[in-house]
Amino acid sequence: MKRTITKAFALALLCSFLHAGPAVAQDPNAGRNLSANCFTCHGTGGNSVGGVPPSLAGRASAELFQTMKDFQTGKRPATIMHQQAKGYTDEQLQAISSYLASLKPGAPRVPSKAAN
């Protein structure tokens, strides 16, 4: 019984990935929605605090896409990004890259000092 449930779950997961590609092409907000994960580390709107990790807003779409592909293949070393990049299809990475490139870069932000 447990094995059947595991197989069914794996099949459902595979099907959801197979259908994700066409959904990205049809959803005009796909890039924005997928990029939300980036903002956790790279700052609100792709503008990081203190420049680490680097800001992504306004960078060239082709550069962002290639960087993510390099993380996926292991060509570019990373602590977390190689794991993040492997979770996306090329179509999703294109949507993310295009959206981030469309954002306006902000002025460098400095971390705030903690109150004592």
N, C-alpha and C positions, 0 to 999 in steps of 0.2 A: 504493500500500500504506500509506504513512505517513498519507495523508489519511483512509483508511478507519479506521485505528486511532484517529485523533483524533476522528472522528465517533462511533465506538463509545464512546470514553471520555466524550465530552460527553453522549451519550445515557444512559450508565450514571450519570453524575453527576446529571443532571436527574431520573432515576428515583429516585435515593436521596433527593433533596430532596422529591420529591412524596410519598414514603412516610414522611418524618420526622414529619409532623404527627400522623397516627394513632398512631405509636409513642410520642409524647410523652404523649398522652392515656392510653395503656395502661400506661405505666411510672411507678410511684409514686415512683421515684427520679430522674426526669428533671430536675426542678428542681435537685436537689443535684448531679447529674452535669454539667449545663450550667453551673452556677454556679462550678464548679471553675476555669474560665478567669478569672473575675472576681477570684479570690483572689490571683492573681499580682501584681496591682497594688494591689488594695483590701484586702489583708491576709488572714491566716488567719481563716476564719470570717466574713469581711466586715468585720473590724475593722482598719483601717489603722494604720500606725505614723506618728505625727506629724500625722495628719489630712489628709495629702495623698498620694494622692487621698482624697476623703472616705470614711468608713466607710459601709457599706451595710447592715450587720446591724440589724434591727429597724425600718428605715424603712418607711413605708406602701407597700404593694404597688402601689397606684394611682399614687403618686408615682414609684416606681422604673420602672414600666411607661411612664408618660408621658415621663419623662426619656429612656429608651431610644428611644422613638418620635421624640422631638425630635432626638436624635442621628442617627437613620436619615434623617430628612427634611432635615437640615442647618439646622433651625430653631435648634438649640443648637450653638454653635461648639465645636470639639474638636480635639485633636491626633491622638488615636488612637480615641476612642470612636465616632466616626461610622463608622469602618471595622469596628469590632467589632460594632456594632449592626446593620449591614447584613447580617451573616451569620446572623441569626436570623429565624424566622417570628414572627408575633404570638403564636401558641400557645406557642412556645418562650420568648418574652419574658415571657408570663404565668406560665409555670412558674418561670422564674428569679426574677421579681419576688416571687411567692408564697413561694418558698423563702427568699430573702434577708429578707423581712419576718418570717418565722418564727424567725429566728436572734436570739439574745440579744445586745444590744449590750454590748461590753466597755468597761472603763475606758479612757480615752485612753492610748495607748502612746507612749512617747517613744523616739526612735531611740537605740540604744546607742552609746557612744563607742568608736571604734576604738582598739585597743591600739597604743601606740607602741613 
